Amino acid sequence: MVPSTAFRVQRSPRGLPQSRTGPKEFDRGHYAKTLRLIQRAQNWGALTDDKRAEFAYLKARSLERQGDASAARQLYRYLLEQHPTSEYAYLAMRRDPATTPAEPTKG
């Protein structure tokens, strides 16, 4: 495992960025640093859908811990709308029961 003092991002064989430590700073309670590191990783380049969902969930949790429940809810909704089959959408529903998948429209 990579030292937990940094949020390391490295390129996969296909050239996509991959996080190596992610939630370490979050687990330590360093929420502002977690948000900065997520932003840096997102700016690195193209992300897989799984990484986008992971970063959105971790960002929502960090914002929630900083007291910004409204921004966290927006990210939880984003997960349900854009990544409905990911494990992070399921976790988002568990974090905020008011956030539920959108009802399909009847045509």
C-alpha positions in Angstrom: 0.0 0.0 0.0 1.1 3.5 -0.7 2.0 5.8 2.2 -1.2 7.4 3.5 0.2 10.9 3.7 -0.7 11.5 0.0 -3.5 10.9 -2.4 -1.5 9.3 -5.1 -2.8 9.1 -8.6 -1.0 7.1 -11.2 -1.8 6.1 -14.8 -3.2 2.7 -15.5 -1.8 0.7 -18.5 -4.6 2.4 -20.6 -3.6 5.9 -19.5 -6.5 6.5 -17.1 -5.8 7.9 -13.6 -6.2 5.5 -10.7 -6.3 6.6 -7.1 -4.1 4.5 -4.8 -5.0 5.8 -1.3 -8.2 7.8 -1.6 -10.0 7.7 1.7 -6.9 7.7 4.0 -7.1 11.5 4.7 -10.9 11.2 5.1 -10.4 8.5 7.7 -8.0 10.8 9.6 -10.6 13.5 9.7 -8.8 15.8 7.2 -11.9 16.7 5.2 -10.6 19.9 3.5 -7.4 18.1 2.4 -9.6 15.2 1.1 -11.5 17.7 -1.0 -8.3 19.3 -2.4 -6.9 15.9 -3.2 -10.1 14.8 -5.0 -10.0 18.0 -7.0 -6.4 17.3 -8.0 -7.2 13.8 -9.0 -10.2 14.9 -11.1 -8.0 17.5 -12.8 -5.5 14.8 -13.7 -7.4 13.6 -16.7 -10.1 11.2 -17.8 -11.7 9.1 -15.1 -13.5 5.8 -15.3 -17.2 5.8 -14.2 -16.2 3.9 -11.1 -13.6 6.5 -10.1 -16.1 9.4 -10.8 -18.6 7.7 -8.5 -16.0 6.9 -5.8 -14.8 10.5 -5.8 -18.3 11.9 -5.8 -19.2 9.8 -2.8 -16.0 10.7 -0.9 -16.5 14.3 -1.7 -20.1 14.1 -0.4 -19.0 12.5 2.8 -16.3 15.1 3.3 -18.8 18.0 2.7 -21.3 16.3 5.1 -18.6 16.2 7.8 -17.8 19.8 7.2 -21.5 20.7 7.8 -22.5 21.3 4.2 -25.4 18.8 4.1 -27.0 20.5 1.1 -24.0 20.1 -1.1 -23.6 16.5 0.1 -27.3 15.7 -0.8 -26.7 17.1 -4.3 -23.8 14.7 -4.8 -25.8 11.8 -3.4 -28.5 12.7 -6.0 -25.9 12.9 -8.7 -24.7 9.3 -7.7 -28.3 8.0 -8.0 -28.9 9.7 -11.3 -25.6 9.2 -13.0 -24.3 6.0 -11.4 -27.4 4.1 -10.3 -25.9 0.7 -10.5 -22.7 1.5 -8.6 -22.0 0.6 -5.0 -21.7 4.3 -4.3 -25.3 4.9 -5.3 -26.4 2.3 -2.7 -24.1 3.9 -0.1 -25.6 7.3 -1.0 -29.1 6.0 -0.3 -28.0 4.7 3.0 -26.3 8.0 4.0 -29.4 10.1 3.1 -32.7 8.2 3.1 -34.4 11.3 1.7 -32.3 10.7 -1.5 -34.1 8.1 -3.5 -33.9 7.1 -7.1 -36.0 9.1 -9.5 -39.3 7.5 -10.5 -39.5 6.5 -14.1 -41.8 8.8 -16.1 -44.8 7.2 -17.7 -45.3 8.0 -21.4 
